[in-house]
Amino acid sequence: MKFVITGAAGFVGYSLSELLVKRFGADSVQAVVGPAPLHEKERVRYERLKGLGVRTISSDLRESPVLRAALTDFDVLFHLAAYARTEENSRDVRINDLGTERLIRELGPRLKGGRVVYTSTIAAVDTPAGGGGINIRTPCAPKTEYGATKLAAEEVVKRYAAELGYQYSILRLSTVYGPGFRPGGMFDVLAHSLRTNGLSARIQWPGKMAIVGVSDLAQILLAAGIDDRMADRTFLVSTNEDPTMGQIAEQIARVIGAGYRPIRLPQWLMTCLGWSAWPFWQSSFMPHLIRISAWRLSLVIEGFYADGSELTHMLDLQYRPWKEGFAAMYADESR
């Protein structure tokens, strides 16, 4: 089989590239990378891609044509490239939906008879009113531009499937962890805050978080590309371990050797903090910083977790325990 991976120098994309090369050989993979690596980890992964012997193709989802060179024949398109920096208020977030449409229209008839695997996010659904877990029947009501554009991209993938004659598989991902996590992202910020005894990292936030390890996710992505049971369907991806943010902070502190003094807030104070995450503060007329801060606060209080059991049972998955995975993640970062 032949594969194309967009976002191949990214956190998830590189893990998938390694897996495909191991299983199918370097000639099976075409690695599509953005116009310029954004940080040192991506630059390192880009060099490693070339070291694996895969063909690399430059791209820019912000304009047409997207691809800077023609692709050779392929069977599966893994579209992983996205703009996921929810902390930033950037027009580049439209890479997610408009860029996806540009790419699919550009590939057009070449997709016929193949499969498109699209990595969406549980933020395309977002937390239901009053909190609680997400399942596949939870109505989609994204509260961020990131979630809204990823949901719109899902519709693009499904709409063109009928027109162009390809199958699709959509994976709504939970928080992905593992070696090589994004600088400035959740796991980077938490570790820094714990080392400096930051107040917010010490609070025992009660919100449960859906997670999945990047190496486990690579296996799921491969199945989405070749398993007929996953064709023309949408799945939630989560290990269903759902540690709280307080437990996550405690485990990170343990594995990085940070002195950890947890703060347990009384329930009345946690309730008051919940009011500051009230949907009013997440309204579209609010400045981006206020909206995204209120959204994040609502997640650490109410939780952001999803039921991934359908996919787990279908593929008979055995996930690496999250505490073991976190220990390996930060051990790798320290080298």
PyMOL commands that set and color helices and strands:
alter all, ss='L'
color gray80, all
select helices_A, chain A and resi 11-24+26-28+40-52+91-95+98-111+122-124+145-164+186-195+199-202+214-226+228-230+245-256+267-275+279-282+288-302+309-315+322-334
alter helices_A, ss='H'
color red, helices_A
select strands_A, chain A and resi 3-6+29-33+55-58+76-79+115-121+167-173+175-177+211-213+233-237
alter strands_A, ss='S'
color yellow, strands_A
deselect
rebuild
show_as cartoon
